Structures are given as C-alpha cells and as structure tokens.
Amino acid sequence: MTTDPAPQPTGDGGDTGTEASDSRARVVLDSEEIGRTVTRMAHEILEANRGAENLVLLGIPTRGVPLAERLAAAIGAVEGTPPPLGQLDITMYRDDLRRQPTRSVGRTSIPNSIDDATVVLVDDVLFSGRSVAAALDALKDLGRPRAIRLAVLVDRGHRQLPIRADHVGKNLPTAAEERVRVRFAETDPATEVTIEPEPRKEGERL
C-alpha cells in the first residue's frame, strides 16, 4: 500500500533539522556514536523477537524513515537479509490536525500484510507520545499485527500519554523548552543529535 509523498514535519519531539543550527547547540551524539547505537538497537530488536522472522519495520516520517533504513541494514548484516521495511504517515491521525489543518499528507508504504507480524514503529525522538499514539491509530486501518513495538533514537522525557519505547538509543533528559534535533546524512548535511536551548526572543542579548 503506497500513497504519494509530500514534505513532512518530524515526529514526536524533535525538530525538522532543516533550519540553521543555533550556535549554542550541544552535540550529544555524533555520527560514529549514532552508528554504534543503531547497531546495538538492531541486536536488541532481534533478541526481543528471537530473530527476524515475521518482523516488519515502519519508519514514521520524517527522520524515523532513515533510522528505520539503518536499523534494517544492521539487522540484515546479522541475519543475512534485511526485514521488510516501510513507512507510516500519521498526518490524518494527529490530534492537533484541527489546529494545523494545512499539514500535507505524506507517504505510507507497507511492504506486505502486517497481519500477525511483529511491527516495530521507528521514530527519531520520543517526547509527548502523541505521534506514537497517532501511529497506533493509523496501524488499526492497515491490519492486525501480532505485536507492536517502538524503537526511538532519543527518549527525551516529558510524556503526556502512557507510552514507553521498547528500544531506546539514548535517554536524554531535557528541559521542555529545549529543542532536540536529529539529523541524518540521508536528509541533512550531517548525522548528529543536538540539544539547543529555547530560541532567542527578538532583542535578546547574547
């Protein structure tokens, strides 16, 4: 199942990563650290699933997609074949759609039937939990998985819903007003995770 793509905002609690970086940004994961983290997460997914059988990875746009691709490649390096890979647009299931009605519908691509599969939802940042809740609603219209698990590169806390990730790259305590930016070379100039303080207000002194 595939729908036409369109530009999408990032997932639950990161940032689009396309704006100029704040000079006060602090790098918390560089490219090498992200590579090692993805490898570890791939092994954790395989261990939890007791192999790659009936495993499907679905990335949540935007940066959950390249993360899912990297996880699938890491799993394939262990198992010999990467698991089925797709992406799940959650635009029409977001609970803030009425406040932001101009959101463009993105791309959903399901590689096979997800009935009786173990679906791993993949997102870059877990924050409020609302994007994941929207993804769970979207999955209900696509099939009935045997199990649904969540893998995120960064869990920054501040949950608003009772949602917990099964596989976490890094737990990163943050202030609610801070920005966590995840960048991947597939979509951005660099591969890194940064924390940036609250944006300066007009007229603020350095």
N, C-alpha and C positions, 0 to 999 in steps of 0.2 A: 504494500500500500504506500503510495507516494503522492504528496501534494507539492505544488510549485513552491520554490524557496523565496524568501524575502528577508531583508535585514532584520535581525532580532536583537533585543536587549539581552544582557547577560541574565543569569539565573537568579538565585535566591538572594544573595547578599554580597555579590562582588560589584564590579563596575565594568563598563564596556571596554575599558582598556585602550580605547582609540584616542582619547584626549591626550594632550601634552602632559607629561608626568610632572607632578609637583616636586619642586626642588627639595622639599622636606621629606620626601618619600624614603622609607627604610625597606631595603630588600630583606625579606625573611626566608625566601627560598630562591636560589639561583638555578640555572639550567641543569647543572650536574646534580644538585640536590633533588630537583624535581624528577630527574631520570631515575635516581635510586628509589625515590618514594613511589613512583609508578611501578617499578619492578616489585617492590615489597607488597604493594596493594594487589598486584596481579597474583602473587603467590597466596595471599590471604583469601582472595576470591576463589581460587582453585581449591584451597584447603577446605573452605566452608562448603563448597559444592561437591567435594570429593571427586574432583576432576572437572573437565569441561563439558561433560555430557548434558545436553538439553539446556545449555547456558546461552543466554542472549544478552548482549549489552546494548543499551539505548542511551545515547547522549542527549542531554537537554540543552538546546541552543542557548547562548552561543558557544561558550567555551567548554561546556560539557561534552561537545562533539569531538574536538581534538583530544580531549582527555580520554574519552571512550576509545578513540582510534589507537591511542598509545597503549592503553590497557589491553586492548585486543591483540596488538602486536606483541606485547610482553607475554601474554598468555600463549599465543601461537609459538613463541620461541621455546616455551616449556613443553607444550603439548604436540607440537609439530604442525598444527592447523589452528588458525585463529577462530574464535567463536563467531557466530553470526552477529552482525553489527548494524545498528540503525540509529535513527534519531527521532525524538518525540517533541513535536511542537506543542506548547501548553498555552498559547496565546488566548484561545477562546475559553479556557478553563480558569483563568486567573480571576481572583476575587476583587481585583482593582480595575477590571475592564471598564466598569461604568465611569470611573474617574479618569481613565485614559483610553477613550474609545477609538483613538486614531492608531492604535497598535496594528502593525501589519501582521497578517497571518504568515507563519513560517512554514518550514518543510517538515513533514512527518514521513519517515521511511522505515517500514517494518520488514526485516529480511525474510521472515517466514511467519507462520502462525505462532502466536505466543501461548496458545492453549497448552497447559501442562508443562510449560517451560519455566526455568528459573530466570527471571528478568532482573538484571542489575541496572537500575537507573543510575546514571553518571552525571554529576554536576560539578562545577568548579568550586563553589562556595556554598556552605550551608549556614544560613543566618536565621531568619524568622521561621523558616519551614513552609512558607506559603507556596513557593514554587514547587516544592516536592508534593504538597497536597494537591496542587493543580495537576501534576503529572500522574498521580494516582487516579484522579478522576478521569483523565484522558485515557489511561490504560483500560478502564472499565468498558469503553466503547470499542476496544480493539480485540478483546479476548479475555480469557481467564487463566492467568499464569498459575503454576503450582505454588510459586513463591515469588515475592518481590523483595529485592534488597537494594540498599542505597550505598553508593560509593561517592565520596567527595574528596577533593584535594585538600580543602581547608574547611574546618569547622570553627567558626568564629564566635559561637555562642549567641546569646540574646534570643532564644527561641520564643516564638509566640504560639506555637502549636506543639502538641506532644509527638514530635518526630525526632528520630535518632538515626544517625548513619551507622551502617554495619561495618563499613570500611572507610577509615579516615586517614588521609595522608599526613595531616598536621593539625593538631588542636591549637588554635591561635586566639588566646584571649584578647579582646579588643574593646575599646570604648564604642558605644553605639554610634557616635557621630563620626568615627573614623571610617575611611574607605579601604577596603581590601581589593586590590587589583590583581587579577590573574591574567597573565599573558602567555600565549604560545606562539612559537615561530610560524605555525601554520596560518595564523590570523593577524599576528602582530610583529613589530620589529624585533622583539626579544622573547625569550622564555624565562619568566620570573614571576614571583609573587611579592608584592609590595604592600606596605601599610602606609597610608597617607593621612595626615591629620585633617580635621574639618577644614573645608575650603575657606580661604581668607575672605572676609567681607570687604566690600569696596571701602577703600580708605584705610584699611588695617595696616599698621606699621609692621615692618619686618622685625 
